[in-house]
Amino acid sequence: MHIFSDILQIQNHLFKLKSERTIIGLVPTMGALHEGHSSLIKKSKLENDFTVVSIFVNPTQFDDSNDLLTYPSDIDNDINLLKSISDDIILFNPDSHEIYSGEIKSDHFNLNGLDKHMEGEYRLNHFQGVATVVNKLLSIVIPDNIYFGEKDFQQLRIIENLVSEKKLKTKVVRCETFRYADGLALSSRNNKLSFSSKKIATNLFKALNFAKEKFNTLDTFEIEKKVMEYLSSFPEIKLEYFVIADEETLETPILKENHKYRAFIAANVSGVRLIDNIKLY
């Protein structure tokens, strides 16, 4: 496996590969890799000649410095997981000074209002930080394809918008959320949950499934009311939001035909913040 922490070194390596007309896939991560990441990496391996996996905990997307400091990290385990998938994965594991090469701050992008809803109301400037680091990774790697999971669907839409606004040739590939058998979406933050808290957290997926089952029979207000009533019966769950939104604009809409909608949820479960969503079609 090739491991790089230096921008020039990985660019030189990729330049040699691209001279042979190879197709490059990029899977950006913040480490603490799990089966959800593995599914993205394996998909990239199938669809590209070479796959670059980046591991970088991006400071500009954290509003809470304590959240940044306590974000789970184990590079040795991450490398072992990558090796178990393939020996020819290219790992890019830079530090903050390598990525930002100066003051560590976000650039500003036109996100067309996609950052104003849901997570944007709770995590100010989060998505400008996400767009900043992904833009930097895109300019370093110049991949043909870049892979994101649908669990962070708002982030996915913002990256699609970024690529479109900058008229980049990179294709953003959507990957279905990887779940445990009980429905809980895999997340690096799950490592902070106890066994009993993980069981309680499955009620977020149950709430999303209820929305999907009732989407064509109840109005959105009634669905949201019943979901909030259901989750309020669990003292360990502190709901931040549950909304049904247009998949394209992420706005809470007056429902229209031929539009696609998703239900989105964010909650603190035993002090650990989790997000999830489900398509309603």
C-alpha positions as CSV (number, residue, x, y, z in Angstrom):
1,M,0.0,0.0,0.0
2,H,1.2,3.5,-0.9
3,I,1.0,6.0,2.0
4,F,1.6,9.7,1.5
5,S,1.4,12.7,3.8
6,D,3.0,15.2,1.4
7,I,0.9,16.8,-1.3
8,L,3.7,17.0,-3.9
9,Q,4.6,13.3,-3.4
10,I,1.1,12.1,-3.9
11,Q,0.6,14.4,-6.9
12,N,3.8,13.0,-8.5
13,H,2.7,9.5,-7.9
14,L,-0.8,10.2,-9.4
15,F,0.7,12.0,-12.3
16,K,2.6,8.9,-13.3
17,L,-0.6,6.8,-13.0
18,K,-2.6,9.3,-15.0
19,S,-0.1,9.3,-17.8
20,E,-1.2,5.7,-18.4
21,R,-4.8,6.8,-18.8
22,T,-5.9,5.3,-15.5
23,I,-9.2,6.2,-13.8
24,I,-8.8,7.5,-10.3
25,G,-11.5,7.2,-7.5
26,L,-11.3,9.3,-4.3
27,V,-12.9,8.3,-1.0
28,P,-12.6,11.2,1.5
29,T,-12.8,10.2,5.2
30,M,-11.9,11.5,8.6
31,G,-10.6,8.1,9.7
32,A,-12.0,5.8,12.4
33,L,-12.9,3.6,9.4
34,H,-15.7,1.1,9.6
35,E,-17.7,-1.1,7.3
36,G,-19.6,1.9,5.9
37,H,-16.3,3.3,4.7
38,S,-15.3,-0.1,3.5
39,S,-18.4,-0.3,1.3
40,L,-17.5,3.1,-0.4
41,I,-13.9,2.0,-0.9
42,K,-14.9,-1.4,-2.4
43,K,-17.3,0.4,-4.7
44,S,-14.5,2.7,-5.8
45,K,-12.2,-0.3,-6.3
46,L,-14.7,-1.9,-8.6
47,E,-15.3,1.3,-10.7
48,N,-11.7,2.7,-11.0
49,D,-8.2,1.6,-11.8
50,F,-6.9,3.1,-8.6
51,T,-8.5,4.3,-5.4
52,V,-7.2,7.1,-3.2
53,V,-8.5,7.1,0.4
54,S,-7.9,10.3,2.3
55,I,-7.8,10.4,6.1
56,F,-7.9,13.9,7.5
57,V,-9.8,15.2,10.5
58,N,-10.7,18.6,9.1
59,P,-10.6,21.3,11.8
60,T,-12.6,23.9,9.9
61,Q,-15.8,21.9,10.0
62,F,-15.9,21.7,13.8
63,D,-17.7,24.5,15.6
64,D,-17.0,22.8,18.9
65,S,-13.3,22.5,19.7
66,N,-14.0,19.7,22.2
67,D,-15.7,17.7,19.5
68,L,-12.6,18.1,17.4
69,L,-10.3,17.0,20.2
70,T,-12.5,13.9,21.1
71,Y,-13.2,12.8,17.5
72,P,-12.2,9.1,17.3
73,S,-8.9,8.4,15.6
74,D,-6.8,5.3,15.2
75,I,-4.6,5.4,12.1
76,D,-3.0,2.0,12.8
77,N,-6.4,0.3,12.7
78,D,-7.4,2.3,9.7
79,I,-4.3,1.2,7.8
80,N,-5.0,-2.5,8.8
81,L,-8.5,-2.2,7.5
82,L,-7.4,-0.7,4.2
83,K,-4.8,-3.5,3.8
84,S,-7.5,-6.1,4.4
85,I,-9.4,-4.6,1.4
86,S,-6.5,-4.2,-1.0
87,D,-2.7,-3.8,-1.1
88,D,-2.9,-1.2,-3.9
89,I,-5.0,1.4,-2.1
90,I,-3.3,4.9,-2.1
91,L,-3.6,6.5,1.4
92,F,-3.3,10.2,1.7
93,N,-2.9,11.1,5.4
94,P,-1.8,14.7,5.7
95,D,-1.8,17.0,8.7
96,S,-3.5,20.4,9.0
97,H,-0.5,22.4,8.0
98,E,0.0,20.4,4.9
99,I,-3.6,20.9,3.8
100,Y,-4.0,24.6,4.8
101,S,-0.3,25.7,4.4
102,G,-0.9,28.9,6.5
103,E,-3.9,30.1,8.5
104,I,-6.3,27.3,9.1
105,K,-9.6,28.8,8.0
106,S,-12.5,28.1,5.6
107,D,-12.8,29.5,2.1
108,H,-16.2,30.8,1.1
109,F,-18.4,29.1,-1.5
110,N,-21.8,29.7,-3.0
111,L,-23.7,26.8,-1.6
112,N,-27.0,27.9,-3.0
113,G,-28.8,27.8,0.3
114,L,-28.2,24.1,0.8
115,D,-26.3,24.9,4.0
116,K,-29.2,26.9,5.6
117,H,-31.3,24.0,6.6
118,M,-31.1,21.2,9.2
119,E,-27.4,20.8,10.1
120,G,-26.7,24.3,9.0
121,E,-29.0,25.6,11.7
122,Y,-27.1,23.8,14.4
123,R,-23.5,23.8,13.1
124,L,-22.6,27.3,11.8
125,N,-20.0,27.4,9.1
126,H,-19.7,23.6,9.2
127,F,-20.4,23.2,5.5
128,Q,-18.1,26.0,4.4
129,G,-15.4,23.9,6.2
130,V,-16.5,20.7,4.5
131,A,-16.6,22.4,1.1
132,T,-13.1,23.9,1.7
133,V,-11.4,20.6,2.5
134,V,-13.2,18.7,-0.3
135,N,-12.3,21.4,-2.8
136,K,-8.6,21.1,-1.7
137,L,-8.7,17.3,-2.0
138,L,-10.3,17.6,-5.4
139,S,-7.5,20.0,-6.6
140,I,-4.8,17.7,-5.2
141,V,-6.0,14.3,-6.4
142,I,-8.1,15.5,-9.5
143,P,-10.2,12.2,-9.4
144,D,-12.5,11.0,-12.0
145,N,-15.0,9.9,-9.4
146,I,-15.5,10.9,-5.7
147,Y,-17.6,8.8,-3.3
148,F,-19.9,9.9,-0.5
149,G,-22.4,8.0,1.6
150,E,-26.0,9.0,1.7
151,K,-26.1,9.0,5.5
152,D,-24.6,12.5,5.4
153,F,-27.1,13.5,2.6
154,Q,-26.9,17.2,3.2
155,Q,-23.1,17.1,2.9
156,L,-23.5,15.0,-0.3
157,R,-25.8,17.6,-1.9
158,I,-23.4,20.4,-1.0
159,I,-20.5,18.5,-2.7
160,E,-22.6,17.9,-5.7
161,N,-23.3,21.7,-5.8
162,L,-19.6,22.5,-5.3
163,V,-18.6,20.3,-8.3
164,S,-21.4,21.8,-10.4
165,E,-20.6,25.4,-9.5
166,K,-16.9,24.9,-10.3
167,K,-17.7,23.0,-13.5
168,L,-15.4,20.1,-12.5
169,K,-15.3,16.9,-14.5
170,T,-15.3,14.8,-11.4
171,K,-18.4,12.6,-10.9
172,V,-19.9,12.6,-7.4
173,V,-21.0,9.0,-6.7
174,R,-23.8,8.5,-4.2
175,C,-23.5,5.4,-2.0
176,E,-26.3,3.9,0.1
177,T,-26.1,4.1,3.8
178,F,-24.6,1.0,5.4
179,R,-26.5,-0.2,8.4
180,Y,-26.3,-2.8,11.1
181,A,-29.0,-5.6,10.9
182,D,-31.1,-3.6,13.4
183,G,-31.1,-0.5,11.2
184,L,-28.6,1.7,13.0
185,A,-26.5,3.6,10.5
186,L,-22.8,3.0,10.8
187,S,-20.9,6.0,12.1
188,S,-17.5,6.8,13.6
189,R,-19.4,8.3,16.5
190,N,-21.1,5.0,17.3
191,N,-17.8,4.0,19.1
192,K,-18.8,6.5,21.8
193,L,-22.1,4.6,22.5
194,S,-22.5,1.8,25.0
195,F,-24.2,-1.4,23.9
196,S,-27.5,-0.3,25.5
197,S,-27.3,3.2,24.0
198,K,-26.8,1.6,20.5
199,K,-30.0,-0.3,21.1
200,I,-31.8,2.9,22.0
201,A,-30.4,4.7,19.0
202,T,-32.1,2.2,16.7
203,N,-35.3,4.1,17.4
204,L,-34.1,6.9,15.1
205,F,-34.3,4.5,12.2
206,K,-37.7,3.2,13.4
207,A,-38.9,6.8,13.3
208,L,-37.6,7.3,9.8
209,N,-39.2,4.1,8.7
210,F,-42.5,5.2,10.2
211,A,-42.2,8.4,8.0
212,K,-41.6,6.3,4.9
213,E,-44.6,4.0,5.7
214,K,-47.0,6.9,6.3
215,F,-45.7,9.4,3.7
216,N,-48.6,8.7,1.3
217,T,-51.3,8.5,3.9
218,L,-50.6,11.2,6.5
219,D,-49.6,14.8,5.9
220,T,-46.1,15.9,6.9
221,F,-47.2,17.8,10.0
222,E,-49.0,14.7,11.4
223,I,-45.9,12.5,10.6
224,E,-43.6,14.9,12.4
225,K,-45.9,15.2,15.4
226,K,-46.2,11.4,15.8
227,V,-42.4,11.0,15.4
228,M,-41.7,13.6,18.1
229,E,-44.2,12.0,20.4
230,Y,-42.7,8.6,19.9
231,L,-39.1,9.7,20.5
232,S,-40.0,11.7,23.6
233,S,-40.8,8.5,25.4
234,F,-37.0,7.7,25.5
235,P,-35.3,10.0,28.0
236,E,-31.9,9.1,26.5
237,I,-32.9,10.7,23.2
238,K,-32.8,14.5,22.8
239,L,-34.3,15.2,19.4
240,E,-32.8,18.2,17.6
241,Y,-34.8,18.0,14.4
242,F,-37.0,15.8,12.4
243,V,-38.0,17.2,9.0
244,I,-39.3,16.0,5.6
245,A,-37.5,17.9,2.9
246,D,-37.1,18.1,-0.9
247,E,-34.1,16.0,-1.9
248,E,-32.9,18.5,-4.4
249,T,-33.2,21.8,-2.5
250,L,-33.3,20.4,1.1
251,E,-36.2,22.9,1.7
252,T,-39.3,21.9,3.7
253,P,-41.8,22.1,0.9
254,I,-45.4,22.1,-0.1
255,L,-45.4,18.6,-1.5
256,K,-45.5,18.4,-5.3
257,E,-45.8,15.6,-7.8
258,N,-42.6,14.3,-9.5
259,H,-40.4,15.5,-6.7
260,K,-38.3,13.3,-4.4
261,Y,-38.4,13.7,-0.7
262,R,-36.4,12.5,2.3
263,A,-36.9,12.4,6.0
264,F,-34.0,13.7,8.1
265,I,-33.3,13.3,11.8
266,A,-30.7,14.5,14.3
267,A,-30.6,13.6,17.9
268,N,-28.3,13.3,20.9
269,V,-28.4,9.7,22.2
270,S,-26.8,9.4,25.7
271,G,-24.8,12.5,24.9
272,V,-23.7,11.4,21.4
273,R,-25.0,13.3,18.4
274,L,-26.2,11.2,15.5
275,I,-27.8,12.0,12.2
276,D,-29.6,9.8,9.7
277,N,-32.1,10.1,6.8
278,I,-34.2,7.9,4.5
279,K,-35.7,8.4,1.1
280,L,-39.5,8.4,0.9
281,Y,-39.8,7.0,-2.6
